Amino acid sequence: MPATGPPTILFEVFWTQQKRKRLIAAALEGVDLPPEDYPFYVTIGADGPLTPTTLAEILDLPLSTVTFRVKRLERRGHAERIDNPADGRSFLLRLTPNGRGLLNKARPRFRRYAEAVEARLGGQKTIALRESLIELRQAIDEELAVSPSAPAARSSSPASARRRAG
């Protein structure tokens, strides 16, 4: 197979994502919270109650994936559906006291890891990387917008992301 050049930035992001998954798993070791569900606890805990559609938009995931994953939180007794006062046809999701307690246990553990990584990078490098990642997401959104076969692009940086921050 012929060489195609150095890895693309998107492959670098893939490798980084794999490392991020391992970091979350290490941070949550001993906590009864599957690492793949951690973003749901954080988002619902920080921004909730939320409709499933809003949660899907924030996490940039298909609604079917969000519904499947939220059911796991509900089965564990960590999330619950409540009436949506703005729309009687839908519902809101919020963490139960048990779910909030688990998040309160998990979040500081993850933050220690995340802040240690940022300290290794230094403040200026962390800011520059954050800005570059926002630009990368925007460039991907723009490419998806012009690609006839790509799914619709979603927002690159939800306003609430600053509040959640893992």
ZATOR-666039 format. One record per residue (C-alpha): residue number from 1; residue in three letters; x, y, z. Coordinates in steps of 0.02 Angstrom, whole numbers, plus 50000, padded with zeros to 5 digits. Each point is the difference from the previous one (the first is absolute). Example, Ala and Ser with C-alpha at 12.3 -4.5 7.8 and 13.67 -1.06 7.14 Angstrom:
2
resi/resn/xx/yy/zz
1/ALA/50615/49775/50390
2/SER/50069/50172/49967
// end
This chain:
166
resi/resn/xx/yy/zz
1/MET/50000/50000/50000
2/PRO/50075/50168/49953
3/ALA/50040/50129/50133
4/THR/49868/50135/50011
5/GLY/50096/50126/50103
6/PRO/49999/50041/50184
7/PRO/49845/49967/50106
8/THR/49863/50129/49977
9/ILE/49948/50113/50144
10/LEU/49841/49896/50011
11/PHE/50101/49843/50033
12/GLU/50096/50094/50135
13/VAL/49832/50045/50076
14/PHE/49949/49816/49995
15/TRP/50158/49949/50094
16/THR/49971/50139/50125
17/GLN/49821/49942/50025
18/GLN/50062/49824/50037
19/LYS/50117/50070/50134
20/ARG/49858/50107/50069
21/LYS/49893/49845/50021
22/ARG/50140/49915/50097
23/LEU/50021/50153/50111
24/ILE/49814/50003/50042
25/ALA/50005/49814/50040
26/ALA/50150/50026/50115
27/ALA/49916/50148/50086
28/LEU/49839/49904/50029
29/GLU/50081/49839/50058
30/GLY/49908/49942/50155
31/VAL/49850/50110/49963
32/ASP/49844/49910/49941
33/LEU/49983/50110/49845
34/PRO/50043/49933/49828
35/PRO/50125/50120/49918
36/GLU/49897/50008/49840
37/ASP/49852/50067/50101
38/TYR/50100/50134/50093
39/PRO/49960/50138/49873
40/PHE/49814/49966/50025
41/TYR/50012/50018/50189
42/VAL/50103/50160/49981
43/THR/49885/50079/49871
44/ILE/49836/49956/50085
45/GLY/50073/50047/50169
46/ALA/50066/50169/49942
47/ASP/49868/50051/49873
48/GLY/49848/49899/50050
49/PRO/49863/49972/50001
50/LEU/50009/49979/49812
51/THR/49893/49926/49863
52/PRO/50080/49852/49913
53/THR/50009/50106/49841
54/THR/50097/50138/50089
55/LEU/50115/49871/50077
56/ALA/50032/49927/49827
57/GLU/50039/50173/49932
58/ILE/50122/50040/50141
59/LEU/50091/49834/49985
60/ASP/49989/50001/49810
61/LEU/49930/49824/49999
62/PRO/49852/49922/49910
63/LEU/49840/50007/50101
64/SER/49986/49809/49991
65/THR/50171/49983/50083
66/VAL/49953/50124/50136
67/THR/49836/49910/50033
68/PHE/50089/49832/50013
69/ARG/50134/50067/50117
70/VAL/49879/50097/50111
71/LYS/49898/49842/50026
72/ARG/50158/49924/50076
73/LEU/50008/50144/50124
74/GLU/49815/49979/50038
75/ARG/50019/49811/50029
76/ARG/50139/50037/50125
77/GLY/49885/50123/50089
78/HIS/50116/50145/49957
79/ALA/49886/50099/49883
80/GLU/49815/50028/49992
81/ARG/49871/50074/49883
82/ILE/49897/50146/50059
83/ASP/49860/50099/49918
84/ASN/50053/50136/49881
85/PRO/49901/50155/50049
86/ALA/50040/50081/49832
87/ASP/49935/49853/49896
88/GLY/49877/49873/50066
89/ARG/50047/49879/49861
90/SER/50180/49983/50056
91/PHE/50096/49971/50160
92/LEU/50157/50062/50086
93/LEU/50143/49896/50067
94/ARG/50084/50035/50165
95/LEU/50117/49907/50115
96/THR/49924/49918/50152
97/PRO/50081/50029/50170
98/ASN/50096/49836/49975
99/GLY/50057/50057/49827
100/ARG/50054/50169/50066
101/GLY/50093/49917/50142
102/LEU/50093/49889/49878
103/LEU/50043/50149/49892
104/ASN/50062/50094/50153
105/LYS/50114/49854/50037
106/ALA/50062/49977/49821
107/ARG/50020/50179/49944
108/PRO/50141/50052/50119
109/ARG/50096/49843/49953
110/PHE/49987/50040/49815
111/ARG/50039/50184/50029
112/ARG/50163/49954/50088
113/TYR/50056/49903/49846
114/ALA/49940/50133/49878
115/GLU/50082/50141/50097
116/ALA/50162/49901/50014
117/VAL/50003/49981/49810
118/GLU/49969/50186/49979
119/ALA/50139/50038/50125
120/ARG/50120/49893/49897
121/LEU/49954/50105/49848
122/GLY/50004/50167/50089
123/GLY/49868/50136/49997
124/GLN/50043/50079/49833
125/LYS/50013/49835/49909
126/THR/49835/49942/50075
127/ILE/49912/50158/49941
128/ALA/50078/49985/49827
129/LEU/49949/49817/49985
130/ARG/49822/50039/50056
131/GLU/49987/50137/49868
132/SER/50076/49887/49868
133/LEU/49878/49860/50040
134/ILE/49855/50120/49982
135/GLU/50070/50052/49830
136/LEU/50020/49817/49952
137/ARG/49819/49961/50046
138/GLN/49943/50150/49898
139/ALA/50104/49944/49851
140/ILE/49924/49827/50012
141/ASP/49825/50076/50010
142/GLU/50038/50105/49846
143/GLU/50062/49848/49904
144/LEU/49846/49901/50050
145/ALA/49890/50144/49943
146/VAL/50070/49994/49823
147/SER/50009/49810/49987
148/PRO/49841/49935/49916
149/SER/50007/49831/50088
150/ALA/50046/50061/50175
151/PRO/49874/50010/50143
152/ALA/49948/50174/50051
153/ALA/50131/50094/50100
154/ARG/49960/50053/50177
155/SER/50065/50137/50110
156/SER/50187/49996/50029
157/SER/50004/50065/50177
158/PRO/49844/49995/50107
159/ALA/49991/50154/50112
160/SER/49971/49889/50150
161/ALA/50165/49907/49976
162/ARG/50089/50129/50106
163/ARG/49887/49963/50147
164/ARG/50019/49812/49991
165/ALA/50188/49988/49975
166/GLY/50004/49820/50059
// end
